[in-house]
Amino acid sequence: MDDVDTIARAAAEAFEVTVRSTGAERASWLRAVAAALDSGTEELVPLAHEETGIPIDRLRGEVARTTGQLRMFADVVEEGSYLEVVIDHADPSATPPRPDLRRILRPVGPVAVFSASNFPFAFSVAGGDTASALAVGCTVVVKGHAGHPLLSRRTAQLVTEALREAGAPEGIFALVTGRDAGIALVEHPAITAASFTGSLAGGRALADRAAARPTPIPFYGELGSINPVVVTAGADAARGEALATGLGTSFQLSAGQLCTKPGVVFVPHGSRLEAALPAAVGDEAHRLLTDAITSGFSSGVAAALAIDGVEVIAGDPASHTAPVVLATDAATLSEHAETLLAEVFGPFTLLVRYTEPAEVIAAFEHLEGSLTATLHAEEGEDTAELLARMESLAGRLLFAGWPTGVAVTWSQHHGGPWPATNTQHTSVGATASRRFQRPIVYQDAPQHVLPEPLLEHNPLGIPRRVDGVRA
Amino acid sequence: MDDVDTIARAAAEAFEVTVRSTGAERASWLRAVAAALDSGTEELVPLAHEETGIPIDRLRGEVARTTGQLRMFADVVEEGSYLEVVIDHADPSATPPRPDLRRILRPVGPVAVFSASNFPFAFSVAGGDTASALAVGCTVVVKGHAGHPLLSRRTAQLVTEALREAGAPEGIFALVTGRDAGIALVEHPAITAASFTGSLAGGRALADRAAARPTPIPFYGELGSINPVVVTAGADAARGEALATGLGTSFQLSAGQLCTKPGVVFVPHGSRLEAALPAAVGDEAHRLLTDAITSGFSSGVAAALAIDGVEVIAGDPASHTAPVVLATDAATLSEHAETLLAEVFGPFTLLVRYTEPAEVIAAFEHLEGSLTATLHAEEGEDTAELLARMESLAGRLLFAGWPTGVAVTWSQHHGGPWPATNTQHTSVGATASRRFQRPIVYQDAPQHVLPEPLLEHNPLGIPRRVDGVRA
């Protein structure tokens, strides 16, 4: 792994420059990368399509999302709140006397970004993790995903050129590939944090290595999510057919290869949703992203079907990559929770029939953490206890919607209790950058040594808390 | 460990109540605990003195600090920023249409708090970790320190009674003791986070267990710190004697048993500081906190003295627990970094003589992360490169001061690169509560299901970011 060593050292050297860069500089770097990707869309999208099989239109949308993300982080940096500046002036009259203290968030250092297979732009080489790490002044080494190697390489070239032309230091960004390189990266002394989107098994293995280092580093993993949906009797009676259409669209979106895919859906026995769902399920076989996903899909569906009390209600499991809907009841789910609540990537969802809401609450005891939990209910139905369970299990709680589709906003949170993520952080939205920052406080520092955002006269005009008051 | 199991389950049950409590309720609980400790001072302080040997006056001050902390977190909760509320209204015209998203930080669940030996109040049963966890709606199980068992038990009784009388649920707070109980606690499925202040070895062992759980949990460890100090030639020439007095006070404070004790001090060869320091060093043997600290002190000093080029400049190492100052030069430090830069708890510090500032910078390559780094320099001296090194190593950077004494304020940061802490979080100051919160975002939620801080009309009048703008 000489290559990884050289690259990681270069990232550490570049960090000596980026740690001193201004927010304005970094915002211009991010916008340069966004512009380069926008210009490269017509070249990149066909490459991505060829390697992943993802439809051209979705890929085009994903490039726009990716460049939108880069520009959002440029805006976030310029706004300045992300530095979380807090200033307390000295108080010599306090017991004991209080010094002048000025707190700011600083970049952690070189970051390892493990890219995902299912978003070859938005969660890959120039995706959200890269954007949020560069935004705060970190340098980045991406471990490219084997599912789209040529796209990864070409994207990395465009990013590298754009950063160079924008004046960023050499070594600020690099790409490595291969499983061994990924392991070497997370264990390299120069790497100060790692982020990962992918499978529970792969993520856990890397997280364990990050924790076992002589100098442990934070590992931000987005690992697996079943995304439970609950449809109440009232909601089913009011709009069962529309819910069937919505669910059909959501679980088949991107051939079901989304971390927010609704994987288990609680519906009343004899629901209109269940009756209407088969009409919303396609019969075409999909090309899935990787061989591992293809075989995992087949074996996951087969394992569920092997359980007594699980039946097919739409699709043909023998076709292997065409959409499939299975159904069971709450008691069977509870009895075979480990099999039936394992995440199955691909166009599959499981309906779970219930009679009393109490059955849903009991079944929830078997669910692990998820990125999302969704409730379809009508006004006047008592859902308080159910909602309390859903809140304890998920990072995003949806009402009358579907979990696929993650808006990139100031407010977004894309994370949740284990195994959705292994930390309290998000990988989408403005606060994603906090993963790559650490606080530092300056005590009684002369003005001339302070970082600009901490200067008394606030030359950048950024939001700060001063003597306890937000200003 | 039936006992731990029962207690942890009770904490989980109580969490069902505290997770729904209001900030006003929790503020009143914290103030009730503070009042109970204040009332109990005259009973608690002699008990603490008996068990720890810490002087009465310092203990009295520590109780005041502890109740001040509890009240600060009550203020923080009432102010509301700690919830980090972000609201983005729906935008149907966006591509794709953007839902209504409302983000808030929620309590993680039952928290395990491992208390420290050296602050029997401020970092113990009712210390900062307990206060910051209760503040945000978590329940707490404290693992008491074996160095002050009776004080721990009596404090826990007062806390439990105060919480009960203030209307907090049974099980919100409990104490367990013993090493095995601590391990059982960090591995118990009901525990969702743990915080620890203590030795590197003990903390690392617990951190490894937290990471190896089937469901890993965050472990917030404050583990070890050498707290480097650099005195420039200019500063020594200008005020070497005053610096000797300041250093003498700082490293002997609380018999050197502070995590912010200055452990290594870079001084110019032939410094006025070194000449004046012996007069500032006491000759009385101290009673140290525990047998382990006492033997660690002796063996740490002996190991340093066994190195060629290390000499005694104050104190008598043979006395075992009286203050000792050793001195060496930068080259010897670099050669024997592992021994000479190991943290030695107790009244000991090491002077490192240098001729050129470049020697200090070279020696810094051997330093690990610290809670603090301190610079004594004069205006006009070029310290930019040195400061950059210090920033990369520490969580608090001091100018013309001494690192002992940690103000409890909005701005404070008590943490640093490994092994100072193992996360980017602080255990002192207003932001300490964030360790025990996780974000959740509500998508398109009807108003009647939202937590009060997310309601459209902001009934609590708390700070929020709405559509990107701080309000």
Interface residues (C-beta under 8 A of the other chain):
Chain A: E16 V19 R20 E79 S81 E84 V86 I87 D88 T95 P96 R98 P99 L101 R102 R103 R106 V108 G109 A207 D208 A211 A212 T215 P216 I217 P218 E368 E379 T383 L387 A388 E391 S392 A394 G395 R396 L397 L398 F399 A400 G401 G405 A407 T409 W410 S411 Q412 H413 G415 P417 W418 P419 N422 T423 Q424 T426 A430 T431 Q437 R438 P439 I440 V441 Y442 Q443 D444 A445 P446 V449 P463 R465 G468 R470
Chain B: E16 V19 R20 A64 E79 S81 E84 V86 I87 D88 P96 R98 P99 L101 R102 R103 R106 V108 G109 A207 D208 A211 A212 T215 P216 I217 P218 E368 E379 T383 L387 A388 E391 S392 A394 G395 R396 L397 L398 F399 A400 G401 G405 A407 T409 W410 S411 Q412 H413 G415 P417 W418 P419 N422 T423 Q424 T426 G429 A430 T431 Q437 R438 P439 I440 V441 Y442 Q443 D444 A445 P446 V449 P463 R465 G468 R470
